[in-house]
């Protein structure tokens, strides 16, 4: 059941960028966790503005490709969460595991076939 439109997905993407930018302060992140979270915010912002959908600005990346990239990022974040756990960073483990699950949920619920510009 694909209930998230490209427009709603775009809104969610910008909310995710704001959440990522606020997270280091909200969760008192330090070191690699803080740096990686800011880097992920920048990358997600670039992906969003470069996507060919209603809220994209430069419109280079197709919406289905955007979804595929987000899927693989979610898988990478799951692996990253286990790396943080292995290195004794419980906050990093939980933060990225739950964040990846949220990205996967949005991926499953988004209709990537109806691309609108």
C-alpha positions in Angstrom: 0.0 0.0 0.0 1.8 3.1 -1.3 0.1 6.0 0.5 2.8 8.6 0.5 2.9 10.9 -2.6 6.0 12.5 -4.0 4.9 15.8 -2.5 4.4 14.4 1.0 7.7 12.5 0.6 9.5 15.8 -0.3 8.0 17.5 2.8 9.2 14.6 4.9 12.6 14.9 3.4 13.0 18.5 4.4 11.7 17.6 7.9 14.4 14.9 8.1 17.1 17.4 7.2 15.9 19.7 10.0 15.8 16.8 12.4 19.3 15.7 11.5 20.6 19.2 11.9 19.0 19.5 15.4 19.8 16.0 16.6 23.4 16.7 17.8 22.1 19.4 20.1 18.9 17.6 21.1 20.7 14.3 21.9 24.0 15.7 23.0 25.9 13.9 20.4 29.7 14.1 20.3 32.6 13.1 18.1 32.0 10.8 15.2 28.3 10.5 15.9 27.9 14.3 15.8 30.0 14.7 12.6 28.3 11.9 10.8 24.9 13.2 11.6 25.7 16.7 10.2 27.2 15.1 7.1 24.1 12.9 6.7 21.9 16.1 6.9 24.0 17.7 4.2 23.8 14.7 1.9 20.1 14.2 2.5 19.5 17.9 1.7 21.5 17.6 -1.5 19.6 14.5 -2.5 16.3 16.3 -1.9 17.1 19.5 -3.8 18.5 17.5 -6.7 15.4 15.2 -7.1 12.9 15.6 -9.9 9.7 16.1 -7.9 7.6 18.9 -6.7 9.9 20.1 -3.9 13.2 19.5 -5.8 15.0 22.6 -6.9 17.6 21.5 -9.5 15.7 18.3 -10.6 18.5 16.0 -11.8 17.8 12.7 -10.0 14.6 10.8 -10.9 12.2 10.2 -8.0 12.5 6.4 -8.3 16.3 6.7 -8.1 15.9 9.0 -5.1 13.9 6.1 -3.4 16.6 3.6 -4.3 19.3 5.8 -2.8 17.3 6.2 0.4 16.8 2.4 0.6 20.5 1.8 0.4 21.3 4.6 2.8 18.9 2.9 5.3 20.7 -0.4 4.9 24.0 1.4 5.4 22.7 3.1 8.5 21.6 -0.2 10.0 25.2 -1.4 9.5 26.5 1.8 11.0 24.3 1.4 14.0 25.9 -2.0 14.8 29.3 -0.4 14.3 28.4 2.2 17.0 27.1 -0.5 19.2 30.3 -2.5 18.8 32.3 0.6 19.8 30.3 1.2 22.9 28.2 4.0 21.6 24.6 3.1 22.7 23.2 6.5 21.6 24.6 6.0 18.1 23.3 2.5 17.9 19.8 3.4 18.9 19.7 6.7 17.0 20.7 5.2 13.6 18.9 1.9 14.0 15.5 3.7 14.6 16.3 6.3 12.0 17.0 3.6 9.4 13.7 1.8 10.3 11.9 5.1 9.8 13.5 5.6 6.4 12.6 2.1 5.4 9.0 2.6 6.4 8.8 5.8 4.3 10.4 3.9 1.4 7.8 1.1 1.7 4.9 3.6 1.9 6.0 5.9 -0.9 4.6 5.7 -4.4 7.8 6.2 -6.5 6.1 5.4 -9.8 4.1 8.6 -9.9 6.8 11.2 -10.5 5.6 14.8 -10.6 7.7 17.9 -11.3 
